[in-house]
Amino acid sequence: MGWDGYANRSRGNIRKFKKAAEAVKSAAGAVDGMLERGALDCSACAMALEAATGASCWDDDGWDAKKVRRLAASATWPSELATKDAWAVLSAKAFLETCAEIGTGIHFSW
């Protein structure tokens, strides 16, 4: 079993996650397969989230909605991406920003 990050409240907002996944796939050629369902499935995305936010993605308590909004507002994403990393970074960014937009927290499992 690998790392996973789930939006605490994706129900009713799946269209936003699907739109985010489509944008990432268009930009990077690939996307984390769970993004369209309100989650991330790959540890490469966890590493991208950690690098951009400075917060652990292996936090037993997860991130509440307030923390998600704060991290989304202060995240520092790379201005240039290696082609091999673009899907993970853009998936992580889209996930965090969509969670912040809909006002949900994130919980993690591994």
C-alpha positions as CSV (number, residue, x, y, z in Angstrom):
1,M,0.0,0.0,0.0
2,G,1.4,3.4,-0.9
3,W,0.7,7.0,0.1
4,D,-2.7,8.5,-0.6
5,G,-4.2,11.9,0.1
6,Y,-8.0,12.4,0.1
7,A,-10.2,15.5,0.1
8,N,-12.4,15.3,3.2
9,R,-15.4,16.5,1.2
10,S,-15.2,15.7,-2.5
11,R,-18.9,14.8,-2.8
12,G,-20.7,17.5,-4.8
13,N,-17.4,18.9,-6.1
14,I,-16.3,16.1,-8.4
15,R,-16.8,18.3,-11.4
16,K,-14.2,20.7,-10.1
17,F,-11.7,17.8,-9.6
18,K,-12.5,16.4,-13.0
19,K,-11.8,19.8,-14.6
20,A,-8.6,20.1,-12.6
21,A,-7.5,16.7,-13.8
22,E,-8.3,17.5,-17.4
23,A,-6.2,20.7,-17.2
24,V,-3.2,18.9,-15.7
25,K,-3.4,16.1,-18.4
26,S,-3.6,18.8,-21.1
27,A,-0.6,20.6,-19.7
28,A,1.6,17.7,-18.7
29,G,0.4,14.8,-20.8
30,A,-0.4,12.8,-17.7
31,V,-2.1,13.2,-14.3
32,D,-2.5,11.4,-11.0
33,G,-5.3,9.0,-11.8
34,M,-7.2,9.8,-8.6
35,L,-7.3,13.6,-9.0
36,E,-10.6,13.4,-10.9
37,R,-12.1,11.8,-7.9
38,G,-10.8,14.2,-5.3
39,A,-7.7,12.4,-4.2
40,L,-4.0,11.8,-5.0
41,D,-2.5,8.3,-5.2
42,C,1.2,8.8,-5.9
43,S,4.0,9.5,-3.5
44,A,5.6,11.7,-6.2
45,C,2.6,14.0,-5.6
46,A,3.2,13.9,-1.8
47,M,6.8,14.9,-2.3
48,A,5.7,17.8,-4.6
49,L,3.1,18.9,-2.0
50,E,5.8,18.8,0.8
51,A,8.3,20.7,-1.3
52,A,5.8,23.5,-2.2
53,T,4.2,23.8,1.2
54,G,6.9,22.8,3.7
55,A,4.2,20.7,5.5
56,S,4.4,16.9,6.0
57,C,2.1,14.8,3.9
58,W,2.5,11.9,6.4
59,D,0.7,13.7,9.1
60,D,-1.7,11.4,11.0
61,D,-4.0,14.3,11.7
62,G,-4.1,15.5,8.1
63,W,-4.7,19.1,7.2
64,D,-7.9,20.8,8.2
65,A,-9.6,23.3,5.8
66,K,-8.0,26.3,7.4
67,K,-4.5,24.8,7.0
68,V,-5.3,23.8,3.4
69,R,-6.3,27.4,2.6
70,R,-3.2,28.8,4.3
71,L,-0.9,26.3,2.6
72,A,-2.5,26.9,-0.8
73,A,-2.0,30.7,-0.4
74,S,1.6,30.4,0.7
75,A,2.8,27.4,-1.5
76,T,5.8,28.0,-3.6
77,W,5.6,25.9,-6.8
78,P,8.6,25.6,-9.2
79,S,8.4,28.1,-12.1
80,E,10.0,25.5,-14.4
81,L,9.3,21.8,-14.4
82,A,11.3,18.9,-15.8
83,T,9.0,17.0,-18.2
84,K,9.2,13.8,-16.1
85,D,8.0,15.7,-12.9
86,A,5.4,17.9,-14.4
87,W,2.4,15.6,-14.0
88,A,3.1,15.1,-10.2
89,V,3.8,18.7,-9.4
90,L,0.8,20.0,-11.4
91,S,-1.5,17.2,-10.0
92,A,-0.4,18.2,-6.4
93,K,-0.9,21.9,-7.1
94,A,-4.4,21.3,-8.7
95,F,-5.4,19.1,-5.8
96,L,-4.3,21.6,-3.1
97,E,-5.9,24.5,-4.9
98,T,-9.2,22.7,-5.6
99,C,-9.4,21.6,-1.9
100,A,-8.8,25.2,-0.8
101,E,-11.4,26.5,-3.3
102,I,-14.1,24.1,-2.0
103,G,-13.1,24.6,1.6
104,T,-12.2,21.0,2.5
105,G,-9.4,19.5,4.5
106,I,-7.2,16.6,3.4
107,H,-6.5,13.3,5.2
108,F,-3.6,11.0,4.4
109,S,-3.1,7.2,4.5
110,W,-0.2,4.9,3.7
